[in-house]
Amino acid sequence: MAHTRGTKQLPVNAESGRRMLAFENLEVEVCECGEEVTTEVRNKIFAEVLRPEKRNHVHGFGLGVGWANIP
C-alpha cells in the first residue's frame, strides 16, 4: 500500500504511516461489523484511504491506469 524501508515494514514518511494506519483501522471496523474482509472490501478501503481520483487517475497505481483497468 505504501513504500516501506527495510524488512521491518516501516513507512518511509509520516503521511505513508497515517494512511497505513487508516487502512488498518477501517479493516478492523469491517471485521467488528461481522463482515468478511475480502479483496473487494480491501479495494474499497484502499480507494477510500487514498482519496478520490482526479481526471481518471487512480492513486497508488501510477500514471495511465484508469478505473477500467482495476479489477
trRosetta pair geometry for C-beta under 8 A, 3 or more apart (Angstrom, degrees):
i j d omega theta_ij theta_ji phi_ij phi_ji
1 19 7.1 -156 144 123 115 107
1 20 6.1 139 89 -102 128 79
1 23 6.0 -62 -161 -21 167 172
1 46 6.8 -139 -122 -122 105 100
1 49 8.0 4 -169 92 129 144
1 60 7.3 -32 -156 -144 56 136
2 11 5.6 5 110 -127 136 98
2 12 7.3 -145 150 18 101 92
2 16 3.8 145 175 -156 144 103
2 17 7.9 -139 96 -51 162 32
2 19 6.0 129 -61 78 134 117
2 20 5.5 -93 19 -59 132 104
3 11 7.5 88 82 -154 60 60
3 12 4.7 -2 99 -10 104 133
3 16 6.4 -81 52 -117 71 155
4 8 8.0 -146 169 83 118 57
4 9 4.8 -25 -170 -149 158 48
4 10 6.0 130 -161 62 91 37
4 11 6.1 -62 -106 -95 73 35
4 12 6.6 -153 -116 -38 22 80
4 16 7.8 -175 -79 148 60 141
5 10 5.7 -38 56 71 84 93
5 11 8.0 31 9 133 85 13
5 12 5.5 106 -30 -92 104 78
6 9 7.7 -99 87 -24 74 27
6 10 6.3 21 51 25 109 102
11 14 7.6 112 105 -96 129 13
11 16 3.7 177 -167 102 117 107
11 17 3.9 -161 45 -65 151 72
11 20 5.7 -151 -72 1 126 139
12 16 5.5 61 44 20 74 155
13 16 5.3 99 56 10 70 102
13 17 7.2 -129 103 -5 38 93
14 17 5.4 -57 -151 37 35 116
14 18 6.4 37 153 -22 69 102
15 18 5.8 -51 -149 32 32 111
15 19 6.5 26 155 -14 64 106
16 19 5.9 -60 -149 40 31 107
16 20 6.2 32 154 -20 66 108
17 20 5.8 -54 -145 36 29 111
17 21 6.3 28 157 -17 64 108
18 21 5.8 -58 -149 39 28 110
18 22 6.3 31 152 -21 65 107
19 22 5.5 -49 -144 35 34 113
19 23 6.4 39 154 -22 64 102
19 49 5.4 111 -161 162 86 113
19 50 7.0 55 -153 -87 133 60
20 23 5.8 -52 -152 33 31 113
20 24 6.5 28 152 -16 63 106
21 24 5.7 -55 -148 38 32 110
21 25 6.2 34 154 -21 66 107
22 25 5.7 -54 -145 36 30 112
22 26 6.4 28 157 -16 65 106
22 49 5.0 149 105 -129 117 108
23 26 6.1 -58 -150 38 28 107
23 27 6.4 29 152 -21 63 109
23 45 5.9 104 -143 143 74 114
23 46 6.9 30 -121 -92 118 57
23 49 4.9 -23 -73 -67 82 167
24 27 5.6 -56 -149 35 32 115
24 28 6.5 33 153 -20 65 104
25 28 5.7 -53 -151 34 32 111
25 29 6.6 36 150 -22 64 103
26 29 5.4 -48 -149 32 36 116
26 30 6.6 40 152 -21 64 100
26 45 4.7 162 108 -139 133 114
26 48 6.8 155 -132 84 167 133
26 49 6.9 -137 8 -62 145 107
27 30 5.8 -51 -154 31 33 113
27 31 6.7 33 148 -17 63 104
27 37 5.8 46 -158 -123 90 142
27 41 8.0 110 -120 130 73 110
27 42 7.2 21 -102 -104 109 79
27 45 6.1 45 -66 -140 75 172
28 31 5.6 -54 -151 36 36 113
28 32 6.3 35 152 -20 68 106
29 32 5.7 -55 -146 36 32 111
29 33 6.6 32 154 -20 64 105
30 33 5.8 -57 -154 33 31 111
30 35 5.0 -71 179 69 83 115
30 37 5.6 108 103 -86 130 90
30 41 5.9 119 -161 177 160 136
30 45 7.4 -86 -30 -67 138 129
31 34 7.9 62 173 -59 34 15
31 35 7.2 -99 -88 63 25 68
31 37 6.1 -29 -69 -36 87 115
35 41 6.9 153 135 -106 124 151
36 41 7.5 178 101 -8 57 148
37 41 5.2 -123 -145 83 52 138
37 42 6.5 70 176 -55 91 89
38 41 4.9 102 49 7 69 100
38 42 7.1 -128 99 -2 39 88
39 42 5.6 -54 -147 38 34 112
39 43 6.3 38 152 -23 66 103
40 43 5.7 -52 -150 33 31 113
40 44 6.7 31 152 -18 63 103
41 44 5.8 -54 -152 35 34 111
41 45 6.4 33 151 -17 66 105
42 45 5.6 -53 -146 38 34 112
42 46 6.1 41 152 -26 66 105
43 46 5.4 -50 -146 33 31 117
43 47 6.5 31 155 -17 63 104
43 70 7.3 146 -157 161 128 117
43 71 7.6 -123 -93 86 156 76
44 47 5.9 -54 -149 37 31 109
44 48 6.3 31 152 -19 64 108
45 48 5.6 -58 -148 38 32 112
45 49 6.1 27 157 -18 68 109
46 49 6.1 -58 -145 37 26 107
46 50 6.2 11 163 -9 63 115
46 60 7.0 -108 173 62 109 166
47 50 6.3 -64 -139 42 25 103
50 59 4.2 -178 156 93 124 127
50 60 5.3 -81 -117 -26 156 122
51 59 6.3 55 60 -1 83 161
53 56 6.4 28 143 -133 134 14
53 57 5.4 174 -165 70 95 54
53 58 5.6 -37 -101 -92 127 45
53 59 6.5 -155 -98 -15 68 83
53 67 7.0 -128 -9 -51 164 106
54 57 5.5 -11 67 41 66 109
56 66 4.6 -10 169 -124 108 103
56 67 6.8 -107 -150 1 78 88
57 63 7.0 -31 -132 -121 108 56
57 65 7.7 72 -152 65 52 68
57 66 7.7 -57 -87 -98 26 60
58 61 4.5 10 96 32 110 126
58 65 5.0 -72 43 107 114 99
58 66 6.5 139 -22 -142 107 18
58 67 6.0 141 -73 -71 117 61
58 69 7.7 -135 7 61 145 102
58 70 6.0 154 -124 -44 166 135
61 65 4.0 -91 122 81 121 155
61 69 7.8 159 153 93 151 118
61 70 6.9 -110 -70 -82 163 110
62 65 5.7 81 69 -3 75 119
65 69 5.1 -114 -156 72 76 141
65 70 7.1 81 164 -54 107 92
66 69 5.5 103 58 4 63 100
66 70 7.8 -126 108 -7 40 91
67 70 5.5 -55 -150 30 45 113
